[in-house]
Amino acid sequence: MHFLGIIWNPNETLFNIGFIQIKYYNLLWITAFALGWFIMKRIFTNENKSVEQLDSLFIYTVLGTMLGARLGHVFFYDWAYYSNHLAEILLPVRESESGSLLFGLINGYEFTGFTGLASHGATLGIIVGTYLYTRKYPEFSMLWIFDRMVIPVAIGCFCVRLGNFFNSEINGKIVDENFIFATKFIRDSDDLHPSKALGVTQEKTLNAAYAAIENNPQFSEYLAEIPYRHPAQLYEGICYMFIFILLYFLYWKTDKKNKPGYLFGLFFVLLWSVRFFVEFVKKSQGGFEDTLGILSTGQWLSIPFILIGLFFMFRKTKTA
């Protein structure tokens, strides 16, 4: 029985503006930040805070999220590569084997956008950004901000995982084709490397090559070799949406927001527990799991956040 059971082969680039690629992933990040600002504006208005204070917080949060997510990916998951490609850490480019020209000037690089981002790093970046914000605005406590910020962050996490799904990245482990959610990711480079797709189809572009693999009977054997996998990104994303709904309800309909750290702690426990368990059906993302064994890198990184969340949920504190 197939509920999802699809062949997934979207063009990750929605359209091009010159050399700049507008990707679904980028648009969903923008959507996440836009929704976050709108939700926090409602919260700030409800608690008689100014929009100017919110705008400043928004800038700190965006910078903290992007820098933290990028550096988290670099150091937690792929330092072996980036240690030899330092320029690519903070620039949205990638070394190209095709000898393409970046901006028509720099040989050997192509514009890709930031394709490596880590949620654990983003979390640390947000914490650092919030700390710096409270130094500028001492009338705010970090926990007051965290208890409210986790609401838009939860829906932002949903947007990011949806973007991963469009990018056919962070896919799940191989599953039987009769599994209810079985999905064949044609663009999974582990199952069909781009160079192989170009080689067997003799197409000039990757999009044309992947389309030929999917639709041309001449290449049916290559399509058949691609395994079905868990759509792990959707498992995570849907769970994050439920977390958002729960936090939104608790903020507006209960007094939990008046217990400093409770909503923040609950968010950490739920989000990183979801991440921990989905990792069991997610293929390896690399990192240090080969050294520690037993658990994946994502699971090892999630455990401290879960413990921190439990601490803030159950610590004794005065109601604000």
Buried (B, 14 or more C-beta within 10 A) or exposed (E): EEEBBBBBBBBBBBEEEEEEBEBBBBBBBEBBBEBBBEBBBEBBEEEEBEEEBBEBBBEBBBBBBBBBBBBBBBBBBBBEEBEEBEEBBEBBBBEBEEEBEBEEEEEEBBBBBBBBBBBBBBBBBBBBBBEEBBEEEEEBBBBBBBBBBBBBBBBBBBBBBBBBBBBBBBBBEBBEEEBEBBBBBBBBEEBBEEEBBBEBBEBEEBBBBBBBBBEEEEBEEBBEEBBBBBBBBBBBBBBBBEBBEBBBEBBEEEEBBEBBBBBBBBBBBBBBBBBBBBBEBBBBBBBBBEEEEEBBBBBBBBEEBBEBBBEBBEEEEEEE
